[in-house]
Amino acid sequence: MILVVEDDPSIADLAGKIIHKIGYEVSSADSADRAMVMIENEGLRPRLVISDVVMPGLSGLELAAILRFKHPEIKILLMSGYTENVITKHGELDPNLPFIQKPFTRAELADKIRATLEAE
């Protein structure tokens, strides 16, 4: 199960379709706050969370920090269409966290998902 956390419905839909087509079950949340409710209160246990970095409310970087602390077994892949200087206004990108730049192709997303899931 892969959870996509993205506040733009068109990007969430596209990522969900790509993920489904490459053979994974997928769920989505329109905010990091909603993702935390799904994980903490509703028992969702994704193998991977793919999160946008810049979102209203809790940012993708904050979500990643919380998940790494509370659920270290969940892999995280961050994505953004913004430049690095805009992203750093929301926190420092951890070089150990996988990252994919938007827009991405189906092949790029598939490769990044596989690499993230296979990484220790």
N, CA, C and O of each residue as an XYZ file, in Angstrom:
480
protein
N       0.850     -1.189      0.000
C       0.000      0.000      0.000
C       0.886      1.240      0.000
O       1.825      1.359      0.788
N       0.564      2.149     -0.898
C       1.262      3.424     -0.985
C       0.255      4.535     -0.719
O      -0.833      4.549     -1.295
N       0.619      5.455      0.148
C      -0.216      6.608      0.456
C       0.376      7.839     -0.225
O       1.533      8.190      0.003
N      -0.430      8.489     -1.061
C      -0.023      9.730     -1.732
C      -0.631     10.892     -0.962
O      -1.844     10.948     -0.765
N       0.215     11.816     -0.527
C      -0.228     12.998      0.216
C       0.040     14.204     -0.677
O       1.184     14.618     -0.864
N      -1.043     14.760     -1.227
C      -0.919     15.824     -2.227
C      -2.167     16.688     -2.178
O      -3.283     16.172     -2.245
N      -1.989     18.010     -2.060
C      -3.132     18.913     -1.969
C      -3.706     19.306     -3.329
O      -4.793     19.881     -3.387
N      -3.013     19.016     -4.408
C      -3.524     19.291     -5.750
C      -4.216     18.026     -6.270
O      -3.548     17.029     -6.545
N      -5.553     18.056     -6.407
C      -6.288     16.849     -6.799
C      -5.833     16.249     -8.133
O      -5.834     15.027     -8.282
N      -5.447     17.075     -9.098
C      -5.037     16.526    -10.387
C      -3.713     15.758    -10.273
O      -3.535     14.726    -10.920
N      -2.800     16.256     -9.462
C      -1.522     15.556     -9.266
C      -1.738     14.293     -8.448
O      -1.147     13.255     -8.749
N      -2.578     14.364     -7.413
C      -2.882     13.192     -6.605
C      -3.512     12.101     -7.471
O      -3.161     10.928     -7.348
N      -4.442     12.491     -8.346
C      -5.109     11.537     -9.235
C      -4.121     10.912    -10.204
O      -4.123      9.696    -10.394
N      -3.279     11.730    -10.819
C      -2.289     11.224    -11.769
C      -1.316     10.263    -11.076
O      -1.057      9.171    -11.580
N      -0.785     10.666     -9.931
C       0.150      9.792     -9.198
C      -0.544      8.494     -8.810
O       0.039      7.416     -8.928
N      -1.785      8.592     -8.349
C      -2.531      7.396     -7.974
C      -2.708      6.441     -9.137
O      -2.552      5.230     -8.976
N      -3.032      6.971    -10.308
C      -3.207      6.128    -11.501
C      -1.898      5.464    -11.892
O      -1.876      4.279    -12.227
N      -0.811      6.217    -11.852
C       0.502      5.645    -12.183
C       0.842      4.522    -11.209
O       1.251      3.437    -11.622
N       0.672      4.782     -9.927
C       1.019      3.797     -8.898
C       0.175      2.543     -9.059
O       0.688      1.429     -8.945
N      -1.115      2.715     -9.324
C      -2.001      1.566     -9.529
C      -1.567      0.759    -10.757
O      -1.547     -0.472    -10.721
N      -1.222      1.457    -11.839
C      -0.823      0.776    -13.079
C       0.483      0.003    -12.933
O       0.702     -0.980    -13.641
N       1.352      0.436    -12.020
C       2.608     -0.308    -11.853
C       2.468     -1.404    -10.794
O       3.447     -2.053    -10.424
N       1.235     -1.598    -10.311
C       0.959     -2.779     -9.508
C       0.831     -2.608     -8.012
O       0.855     -3.597     -7.280
N       0.696     -1.384     -7.536
C       0.567     -1.175     -6.101
C      -0.844     -0.712     -5.741
O      -1.499     -0.022     -6.521
N      -1.294     -1.092     -4.575
C      -2.523     -0.549     -4.022
C      -2.203      0.868     -3.565
O      -1.121      1.128     -3.040
N      -3.143      1.777     -3.765
C      -2.864      3.175     -3.463
C      -4.043      3.822     -2.744
O      -5.205      3.511     -3.004
N      -3.709      4.718     -1.843
C      -4.687      5.537     -1.145
C      -4.161      6.965     -1.197
O      -2.974      7.183     -1.442
N      -5.044      7.942     -0.966
C      -4.562      9.315     -1.010
C      -5.143     10.145      0.116
O      -6.215      9.857      0.648
N      -4.405     11.180      0.460
C      -4.815     12.159      1.464
C      -4.534     13.537      0.878
O      -3.514     13.744      0.220
N      -5.452     14.487      1.123
C      -5.273     15.814      0.546
C      -4.451     16.755      1.422
O      -4.260     17.924      1.086
N      -3.965     16.230      2.554
C      -3.101     17.034      3.426
C      -2.292     16.096      4.318
O      -2.637     14.928      4.495
N      -1.216     16.634      4.871
C      -0.412     15.849      5.813
C      -1.208     15.573      7.089
O      -1.066     14.516      7.703
N      -2.048     16.539      7.479
C      -2.885     16.335      8.664
C      -3.826     15.146      8.448
O      -3.991     14.315      9.340
N      -4.442     15.066      7.266
C      -5.345     13.953      6.959
C      -4.567     12.640      6.926
O      -5.060     11.618      7.404
N      -3.372     12.656      6.373
C      -2.536     11.451      6.338
C      -2.257     10.947      7.749
O      -2.303      9.744      8.003
N      -1.967     11.865      8.666
C      -1.705     11.454     10.051
C      -2.947     10.842     10.689
O      -2.833      9.871     11.436
N      -4.124     11.382     10.414
C      -5.368     10.794     10.928
C      -5.540      9.387     10.369
O      -5.894      8.465     11.105
N      -5.295      9.220      9.087
C      -5.438      7.900      8.462
C      -4.494      6.882      9.094
O      -4.868      5.730      9.314
N      -3.275      7.313      9.383
C      -2.271      6.402      9.949
C      -2.490      6.193     11.448
O      -2.487      5.056     11.921
N      -2.676      7.268     12.186
C      -2.776      7.177     13.647
C      -4.136      6.692     14.143
O      -4.203      5.890     15.075
N      -5.220      7.171     13.530
C      -6.557      6.883     14.058
C      -7.323      5.828     13.275
O      -8.197      5.160     13.827
N      -7.003      5.671     11.986
C      -7.766      4.752     11.150
C      -7.003      3.470     10.836
O      -7.526      2.588     10.155
N      -5.781      3.362     11.323
C      -5.020      2.121     11.189
C      -4.407      1.852      9.824
O      -3.988      0.727      9.552
N      -4.346      2.857      8.963
C      -3.700      2.654      7.670
C      -2.205      2.435      7.892
O      -1.571      3.192      8.626
N      -1.647      1.419      7.269
C      -0.223      1.127      7.413
C       0.425      0.998      6.034
O       0.668     -0.108      5.551
N       0.697      2.133      5.415
C       1.333      2.076      4.095
C       2.788      1.629      4.212
O       3.446      1.867      5.225
N       3.276      0.979      3.160
C       4.705      0.663      3.094
C       5.490      1.914      2.735
O       6.646      2.081      3.124
N       4.818      2.807      1.969
C       5.470      4.008      1.460
C       4.485      5.168      1.500
O       3.317      5.019      1.142
N       4.971      6.328      1.941
C       4.221      7.577      1.863
C       4.956      8.476      0.880
O       6.136      8.781      1.053
N       4.225      8.899     -0.169
C       4.766      9.849     -1.132
C       4.083     11.168     -0.831
O       2.867     11.285     -0.981
N       4.852     12.163     -0.406
C       4.256     13.419      0.031
C       4.839     14.627     -0.675
O       6.049     14.739     -0.872
N       3.940     15.529     -1.051
C       4.361     16.834     -1.523
C       5.052     17.534     -0.354
O       4.702     17.298      0.802
N       6.006     18.373     -0.639
C       6.727     19.095      0.410
C       5.932     20.308      0.874
O       5.740     20.505      2.074
N       5.470     21.121     -0.070
C       4.815     22.390      0.251
C       3.297     22.204      0.195
O       2.714     22.036     -0.877
N       2.672     22.238      1.375
C       1.215     22.116      1.491
C       0.743     23.017      2.613
O       1.515     23.354      3.511
N      -0.540     23.415      2.566
C      -1.091     24.177      3.696
C      -1.088     23.316      4.961
O      -1.190     22.092      4.879
N      -0.973     23.936      6.097
C      -0.939     23.176      7.354
C       0.406     22.506      7.518
O       1.445     23.104      7.237
N       0.389     21.276      7.968
C       1.596     20.482      8.170
C       2.285     20.271      6.823
O       1.644     19.827      5.871
N       3.571     20.578      6.729
C       4.293     20.390      5.465
C       4.714     18.931      5.307
O       4.679     18.147      6.256
N       5.109     18.595      4.097
C       5.615     17.255      3.847
C       6.877     16.946      4.642
O       7.107     15.802      5.034
N       7.692     17.970      4.878
C       8.899     17.774      5.681
C       8.542     17.464      7.133
O       9.162     16.608      7.765
N       7.535     18.168      7.655
C       7.079     17.890      9.028
C       6.458     16.501      9.120
O       6.698     15.766     10.078
N       5.658     16.148      8.116
C       5.069     14.805      8.080
C       6.165     13.745      8.074
O       6.088     12.765      8.815
N       7.174     13.937      7.250
C       8.278     12.978      7.176
C       8.967     12.831      8.527
O       9.276     11.716      8.946
N       9.210     13.947      9.211
C       9.868     13.895     10.524
C       9.023     13.125     11.534
O       9.553     12.322     12.302
N       7.731     13.361     11.538
C       6.841     12.656     12.465
C       6.822     11.169     12.156
O       6.939     10.341     13.059
N       6.673     10.828     10.880
C       6.617      9.413     10.505
C       7.924      8.695     10.795
O       7.914      7.547     11.237
N       9.040      9.352     10.553
C      10.335      8.708     10.834
C      10.492      8.420     12.317
O      11.129      7.437     12.695
N       9.916      9.269     13.160
C       9.995      9.080     14.604
C       8.994      8.030     15.086
O       9.361      7.111     15.818
N       7.746      8.163     14.682
C       6.674      7.300     15.194
C       6.539      5.981     14.446
O       6.133      4.976     15.029
N       6.876      5.979     13.166
C       6.693      4.785     12.321
C       7.908      4.606     11.405
O       7.794      4.769     10.190
N       9.052      4.276     11.971
C      10.269      4.187     11.157
C      10.208      3.110     10.065
O      11.026      3.111      9.146
N       9.251      2.205     10.166
C       9.105      1.155      9.150
C       8.474      1.681      7.855
O       8.572      1.033      6.813
N       7.833      2.841      7.913
C       7.202      3.426      6.726
C       8.254      4.207      5.936
O       8.902      5.112      6.461
N       8.406      3.837      4.675
C       9.336      4.554      3.788
C       8.683      5.861      3.347
O       7.458      5.971      3.297
N       9.514      6.847      3.029
C       9.026      8.171      2.650
C       9.712      8.612      1.360
O      10.925      8.474      1.200
N       8.908      9.145      0.451
C       9.403      9.750     -0.778
C       8.776     11.132     -0.875
O       7.553     11.265     -0.922
N       9.614     12.153     -0.905
C       9.117     13.525     -1.008
C       9.114     13.972     -2.464
O       9.941     13.533     -3.263
N       8.166     14.858     -2.799
C       8.100     15.397     -4.148
C       7.752     16.882     -4.079
O       7.089     17.338     -3.148
N       8.213     17.620     -5.080
C       7.881     19.036     -5.144
C       8.098     19.558     -6.550
O       8.953     19.078     -7.295
N       7.302     20.551     -6.887
C       7.495     21.262     -8.135
C       8.222     22.577     -7.924
O       8.510     23.302     -8.877
N       8.516     22.877     -6.668
C       9.205     24.125     -6.338
C      10.705     23.957     -6.386
O      11.222     22.841     -6.334
N      11.400     25.079     -6.486
C      12.855     25.062     -6.453
C      13.322     24.851     -5.013
O      12.550     25.012     -4.068
N      14.576     24.495     -4.866
C      15.128     24.199     -3.546
C      15.041     25.384     -2.589
O      14.812     25.190     -1.395
N      15.222     26.621     -3.093
C      15.174     27.766     -2.177
C      13.761     28.005     -1.637
O      13.614     28.505     -0.522
N      12.733     27.664     -2.392
C      11.360     27.759     -1.886
C      11.106     26.647     -0.864
O      10.488     26.884      0.174
N      11.581     25.443     -1.157
C      11.392     24.303     -0.263
C      12.038     24.564      1.094
O      11.455     24.235      2.126
N      13.224     25.145      1.107
C      13.925     25.351      2.376
C      13.206     26.331      3.297
O      13.494     26.370      4.493
N      12.275     27.124      2.765
C      11.452     27.986      3.619
C      10.509     27.151      4.492
O       9.995     27.639      5.499
N      10.285     25.897      4.103
C       9.402     24.998      4.845
C      10.198     24.010      5.705
O       9.614     23.146      6.359
N      11.506     24.137      5.705
C      12.366     23.249      6.485
C      13.501     22.745      5.614
O      13.489     22.915      4.395
N      14.462     22.136      6.240
C      15.634     21.639      5.526
C      15.363     20.246      4.965
O      14.897     19.364      5.686
N      15.654     20.050      3.683
C      15.511     18.732      3.077
C      16.595     17.814      3.622
O      17.776     18.161      3.609
N      16.195     16.661      4.094
C      17.136     15.650      4.579
C      17.716     14.928      3.367
O      16.963     14.325      2.602
N      19.025     14.972      3.173
C      19.614     14.314      2.003
C      19.428     12.799      2.014
O      19.627     12.145      0.990
N      19.048     12.232      3.166
C      18.807     10.793      3.245
C      17.396     10.405      2.813
O      17.098      9.221      2.656
N      16.526     11.398      2.621
C      15.168     11.102      2.168
C      15.107     11.168      0.645
O      15.573     12.134      0.041
N      14.529     10.136      0.026
C      14.376     10.171     -1.426
C      13.491     11.346     -1.849
O      12.568     11.731     -1.131
N      13.784     11.905     -3.018
C      13.073     13.075     -3.516
C      12.884     12.934     -5.018
O      13.772     12.460     -5.728
N      11.710     13.352     -5.496
C      11.450     13.390     -6.935
C      10.891     14.767     -7.283
O      10.008     15.286     -6.601
N      11.420     15.342     -8.350
C      10.996     16.668     -8.801
C       9.770     16.531     -9.705
O       9.746     15.698    -10.611
N       8.751     17.361     -9.448
C       7.589     17.423    -10.337
C       7.881     18.438    -11.426
O       8.553     19.432    -11.149
N       7.419     18.241    -12.631
C       6.662     17.086    -13.100
C       7.590     15.894    -13.332
O       8.769     16.055    -13.646
N       7.035     14.708    -13.171
C       7.804     13.487    -13.375
C       7.062     12.606    -14.370
O       5.857     12.749    -14.572
N       7.801     11.699    -14.983
C       7.190     10.747    -15.906
C       6.771      9.503    -15.135
O       7.168      9.300    -13.988
N       5.976      8.692    -15.776
C       5.564      7.418    -15.167
C       6.802      6.576    -14.824
O       6.895      6.003    -13.739
N       7.746      6.513    -15.767
C       8.962      5.716    -15.547
C       9.784      6.265    -14.384
O      10.294      5.498    -13.567
N       9.914      7.588    -14.306
C      10.681      8.184    -13.205
C      10.038      7.867    -11.853
O      10.731      7.512    -10.899
N       8.712      7.995    -11.778
C       8.029      7.696    -10.516
C       8.148      6.221    -10.174
O       8.415      5.872     -9.024
N       7.953      5.352    -11.158
C       8.064      3.907    -10.916
C       9.456      3.537    -10.415
O       9.594      2.762     -9.469
N      10.489      4.094    -11.054
C      11.872      3.816    -10.646
C      12.137      4.314     -9.228
O      12.773      3.620     -8.435
N      11.655      5.507     -8.908
C      11.894      6.094     -7.587
C      11.149      5.296     -6.512
O      11.671      5.109     -5.413
N       9.937      4.826     -6.815
C       9.184      4.002     -5.862
C       9.929      2.708     -5.587
O      10.115      2.326     -4.432
N      10.356      2.032     -6.650
C      11.083      0.762     -6.470
C      12.366      0.965     -5.655
O      12.650      0.206     -4.729
N      13.127      1.990     -6.009
C      14.385      2.258     -5.299
C      14.126      2.585     -3.830
O      14.876      2.148     -2.957
N      13.082      3.340     -3.557
C      12.770      3.709     -2.172
C      12.338      2.497     -1.360
O      12.760      2.333     -0.215
N      11.507      1.656     -1.941
C      11.041      0.462     -1.231
C      12.163     -0.545     -1.014
O      12.163     -1.266     -0.016
N      13.115     -0.600     -1.934
C      14.226     -1.560     -1.808
C      15.339     -1.068     -0.897
O      16.145     -1.872     -0.429
N      15.404      0.243     -0.631
C      16.461      0.804      0.194
C      16.291      0.396      1.650
O      15.171      0.243      2.137
N      17.396      0.223      2.329
C      17.342     -0.125      3.752
C      17.397      1.081      4.600
O      17.362      0.976      5.826
